[in-house]
């Protein structure tokens, strides 16, 4: 089973020192002033750990979304099917 991909949006732009807390995620600073963290999260415990980091930074959490993953590629059919 593959890890789920999550997008976590927080209010404000995170400084360079803060982004180190989320090194496994891609970080986008949006023109709206929000920061969007996106990446794979192996399980619910890891997701709660990320949300705990957001809380510890004291930045407002805007949203948490699980992104749809690409469907698995079709399986090859056996000859004669």
N, C-alpha and C positions, 0 to 999 in steps of 0.2 A: 504494500500500500504506500502510495506517495504522500509526502507531507502536503497539507492544505496550504494554500497561498492566501495570506491576509493583507489587507490594506488598513493601516491605522492612521487616522488623521488627527493631528493636534493643532491647537490654536497657537499661532506665532511661529517664527522661524527659530529652529534650534541652533544654538551656537556650535562651533566645531567641537568643543569639549563635550557637549551633550551628545552629539551624534556618535561618539565613540561607544556609547552605551548600547548602540543598535548596529554594531558592525556587520552583522549577518544580513541586514536588510538594506534595500536600496532606499535612498533618502532624496526626496524632491522638495525643494522650497518653492512654493507656488506664489504667483503674483498676488493672490488673495491674502497672503500673509500666513497661510497655513503651511505646515510641514506634513508630508505624506510619507509614511514608512511602509514599504511593500516587500514581502518576501515569504518564503516557506516557513511554516511553523509545524514542528513535528507532532505535537499533541496539545491537548487542552492545558496541561501543566505548563508547557512552554509559553502558550498564549497568555496565561495568567501571569507568568513571570515578566513578559513584555509589558503588560498593562500595569504591573507593580512598578516597573521602571518609570513609566510615564507618570504615575502617581507620585513617585519619589522626586521626580524633577519639578513637580508643582505646576506643570503646564496643563491647561484645560484639554480634556479629551473631547474631540468633536464626533468621531465615529469609528466604528470597527466593522469591517466588512470582509466576509469570506468571499474570495473571488472564485468564479467558475474556472475549473481547470479544463484544459483541452481534453476532449474525449480520447480514449485509447484508440490507437490506430486499428483499423479492421484486421482481423486475423486472416491469414492466408487460407484459402479453401484447399482442401485436398483434391487431387485430380480425381475426376469421376463424380464429384458432388453435384 
